[in-house]
Amino acid sequence: MIGLLSFNTYADDCFERAGRDYRIDPDLLRAISWNESKGNIHAIGKNPDNSLDIGLMQINTQHEPELKRYGITRHHLTADPCMNIYTGAYYLAIAFRHWGVNWDAVGAYNAGFAKNIKQDKRRKHYARKIHATYVEIKAQKKAAH
């Protein structure tokens, strides 16, 4: 997992600011971003339902109607890493409000809120991946100091 702490300075500051503003550990946002895009601000993921996941935090196009009300477009999500990070933090904060601040909520960031066995497995799998990355980020920071 070399490179977990190698986000560019601008994006790194955005993780800090979004974390502060949404009261989410910035390293958790970094862990999600790393798993979602490996730090590629232009990442586009294609899903089986024909939706797309966009940018560092892989914001799903299902959210476009809501985001457009705030003036946020696909272009903003790929051209502005900070906008993408803040948008991801916003959706994670929604998951925390719905599920509580726990790993199920982190899993819901990727697998949604549907309460069924398939989605529950997807949430748990995703949360385990994010947790492992989060622990690695913390270890790398500790080793660097």
C-alpha positions in Angstrom: 0.0 0.0 0.0 2.9 2.3 -0.7 1.7 5.7 -1.7 -1.3 6.0 0.6 0.0 9.3 1.8 1.0 10.6 -1.6 -2.1 12.7 -2.5 -1.1 16.1 -3.9 -0.9 18.9 -1.4 -4.1 20.6 -2.6 -6.1 17.4 -2.3 -4.5 16.6 1.0 -5.6 20.0 2.4 -9.1 19.3 1.1 -9.3 16.1 3.1 -8.4 18.0 6.2 -10.9 20.8 5.6 -13.8 18.5 4.6 -13.0 16.3 7.6 -13.1 19.3 9.9 -16.3 20.7 8.3 -18.2 17.4 8.4 -16.6 16.1 11.6 -15.1 13.1 9.9 -11.6 11.8 10.4 -9.7 13.1 7.3 -7.8 9.8 7.2 -11.1 8.0 6.8 -11.9 10.2 3.8 -8.4 9.4 2.5 -9.0 5.7 3.0 -12.2 5.8 1.0 -10.6 7.9 -1.7 -7.7 5.5 -2.0 -9.9 2.5 -2.3 -12.3 4.2 -4.7 -9.8 5.9 -7.1 -6.2 5.3 -6.0 -5.8 9.1 -5.9 -6.8 9.6 -9.5 -8.9 12.8 -9.7 -10.1 11.9 -13.2 -11.1 8.3 -12.3 -14.4 7.2 -13.9 -15.9 3.9 -12.8 -18.6 2.2 -14.9 -21.3 0.3 -13.0 -23.5 -2.6 -14.1 -26.6 -0.3 -13.8 -25.0 2.1 -16.4 -24.3 4.7 -13.7 -20.8 6.2 -13.4 -18.6 6.9 -10.4 -16.6 10.1 -10.7 -13.4 11.4 -9.4 -11.4 10.8 -6.2 -14.3 9.8 -4.1 -16.2 8.1 -7.0 -19.4 10.1 -6.6 -22.2 8.1 -8.3 -24.2 9.8 -11.1 -27.4 8.7 -9.3 -26.8 11.8 -7.2 -26.7 14.2 -10.2 -30.2 15.6 -9.7 -29.5 16.6 -6.1 -26.0 17.9 -6.9 -27.3 20.0 -9.8 -29.6 21.8 -7.3 -26.3 23.0 -5.7 -24.7 23.9 -9.0 -22.4 20.8 -9.0 -21.9 19.1 -12.3 -19.8 16.1 -13.5 -17.2 18.6 -14.7 -16.9 20.0 -11.2 -16.4 16.5 -9.7 -13.5 15.7 -12.1 -12.0 19.2 -12.4 -12.1 20.2 -8.8 -10.6 17.6 -6.4 -11.8 19.6 -3.4 -15.4 19.7 -4.7 -15.2 15.9 -5.1 -13.8 15.3 -1.6 -16.4 17.6 0.0 -19.2 15.8 -2.0 -17.9 12.5 -0.8 -17.7 13.8 2.8 -21.3 15.0 2.5 -22.6 11.6 1.4 -20.6 9.9 4.2 -22.1 12.3 6.7 -25.5 11.3 5.5 -24.6 7.7 6.0 -23.4 8.5 9.5 -26.7 10.3 10.3 -28.7 7.3 9.0 -26.6 4.4 10.5 -24.7 6.1 13.3 -20.9 6.7 13.2 -19.8 3.1 12.6 -18.4 0.8 9.9 -21.9 -0.1 8.6 -22.2 3.5 7.6 -18.9 3.4 5.9 -20.1 0.4 4.0 -23.3 2.2 3.0 -21.1 4.9 1.3 -20.5 2.3 -1.3 -23.3 -0.3 -1.0 -26.2 2.0 -0.1 -28.9 1.8 2.5 -31.0 -1.1 1.3 -31.6 -3.6 4.1 -31.2 -7.0 2.5 -28.6 -9.8 2.8 -26.8 -9.0 -0.5 -26.3 -5.3 0.4 -25.4 -6.2 4.0 -22.6 -8.4 2.6 -21.5 -5.7 0.3 -21.4 -3.1 3.1 -19.4 -5.4 5.3 -16.9 -6.2 2.6 -16.4 -2.6 1.6 -16.1 -1.5 5.3 -13.4 -4.2 5.9 -11.4 -2.8 2.9 -11.7 0.8 4.1 -10.8 -0.2 7.6 -7.6 -2.0 6.5 -6.6 1.1 4.4 -7.5 3.4 7.3 -5.3 1.4 9.7 -2.4 1.4 7.1 -2.7 5.2 6.7 -2.5 5.7 10.5 0.5 3.3 10.7 2.3 5.2 7.9 1.7 8.5 9.6 3.0 7.1 12.9 6.1 5.7 11.2 6.7 9.1 9.5 6.8 10.9 12.8 
